[in-house]
């Protein structure tokens, strides 16, 4: 059946109606907890069938001098010695430099 969200109900019971409802939850929370199983779009059902969890990772936010980031740098980079070991728990470094796309993300100085 085609079901359409027409609003939300707050924890205090207040109901707010709207022409559109946008979820700010993750796709896992949205389609596994907020949407009834029979109403999940087929594209999401297919995604969950093929999705494979990656190993956990650590994030470090670092600052470098602007001169280190050259025009040949990309926003997202994967550094590893052997592509066959991409999914191993160690040895892969993912470097993201969002200021390449939006310099205003970096503080002055």
PLY file of the C-alpha trace (Angstrom):
ply
format ascii 1.0
element vertex 109
property float x
property float y
property float z
element edge 108
property int vertex1
property int vertex2
end_header
0.00 0.00 0.00
1.10 3.57 -0.63
1.47 5.31 2.70
2.34 8.99 2.95
3.70 10.87 5.95
1.48 13.87 6.61
3.09 15.13 9.81
4.77 14.11 13.03
3.71 13.39 16.57
5.94 14.86 19.29
6.82 13.05 22.50
4.23 15.16 24.39
1.50 13.97 22.01
1.28 17.18 19.98
0.60 16.46 16.31
2.04 18.72 13.62
0.76 18.31 10.05
2.81 19.21 7.00
2.92 18.76 3.22
6.40 17.22 3.58
8.19 15.32 6.34
11.97 15.18 6.27
13.90 12.78 8.49
17.16 13.97 9.99
17.78 10.49 11.38
20.20 8.05 9.74
18.79 5.84 7.02
19.06 2.92 9.48
16.96 4.70 12.11
14.54 6.11 9.53
13.79 2.91 7.62
14.32 0.36 10.39
12.63 2.18 13.29
10.44 5.05 12.06
8.88 3.58 8.90
6.75 0.43 9.05
8.47 -2.54 7.37
5.88 -2.83 4.59
6.21 0.88 3.74
10.00 1.01 3.23
10.80 2.01 -0.39
12.22 -0.80 -2.53
15.43 1.20 -3.09
16.09 1.09 0.67
15.20 -2.61 0.92
17.77 -3.25 -1.86
20.37 -1.07 -0.11
20.07 -3.01 3.15
20.43 -6.33 1.26
23.76 -5.30 -0.31
25.14 -3.14 2.50
28.24 -4.52 4.19
29.51 -2.93 7.39
33.05 -1.61 7.26
35.55 -1.99 10.08
35.43 0.67 12.76
37.68 3.67 12.38
39.18 6.59 14.23
38.71 10.18 13.14
41.34 12.84 13.75
40.78 16.49 12.92
44.11 18.15 12.20
45.26 21.54 11.01
48.01 22.09 8.46
49.51 25.17 6.90
47.59 26.22 3.75
50.75 25.80 1.66
50.60 22.03 2.28
47.27 21.76 0.43
48.09 22.29 -3.23
45.74 22.74 -6.19
46.36 19.09 -7.14
44.80 17.86 -3.86
41.37 16.22 -3.88
38.73 16.60 -1.21
38.66 12.85 -0.38
41.68 10.55 -0.58
42.30 6.90 0.29
45.86 5.97 1.13
46.80 2.28 1.28
49.58 -0.01 0.13
47.43 -2.85 -1.26
43.88 -2.43 -2.63
43.21 -6.10 -1.85
43.54 -5.19 1.84
41.12 -2.24 1.69
38.67 -3.92 4.08
41.29 -5.17 6.52
41.06 -3.65 9.98
44.37 -1.81 9.62
46.45 -0.13 7.01
43.93 2.11 5.24
43.95 5.85 5.71
41.04 8.01 4.54
41.93 11.68 4.29
39.18 14.26 3.89
40.02 17.91 3.24
36.62 19.64 3.15
38.19 23.10 2.96
39.13 22.35 -0.65
35.42 22.60 -1.44
34.57 25.27 1.13
37.49 27.32 2.55
35.10 29.04 5.00
35.07 25.81 7.05
38.54 26.61 8.36
38.92 29.22 11.09
40.96 32.33 10.43
44.69 32.00 11.05
0 1
1 2
2 3
3 4
4 5
5 6
6 7
7 8
8 9
9 10
10 11
11 12
12 13
13 14
14 15
15 16
16 17
17 18
18 19
19 20
20 21
21 22
22 23
23 24
24 25
25 26
26 27
27 28
28 29
29 30
30 31
31 32
32 33
33 34
34 35
35 36
36 37
37 38
38 39
39 40
40 41
41 42
42 43
43 44
44 45
45 46
46 47
47 48
48 49
49 50
50 51
51 52
52 53
53 54
54 55
55 56
56 57
57 58
58 59
59 60
60 61
61 62
62 63
63 64
64 65
65 66
66 67
67 68
68 69
69 70
70 71
71 72
72 73
73 74
74 75
75 76
76 77
77 78
78 79
79 80
80 81
81 82
82 83
83 84
84 85
85 86
86 87
87 88
88 89
89 90
90 91
91 92
92 93
93 94
94 95
95 96
96 97
97 98
98 99
99 100
100 101
101 102
102 103
103 104
104 105
105 106
106 107
107 108
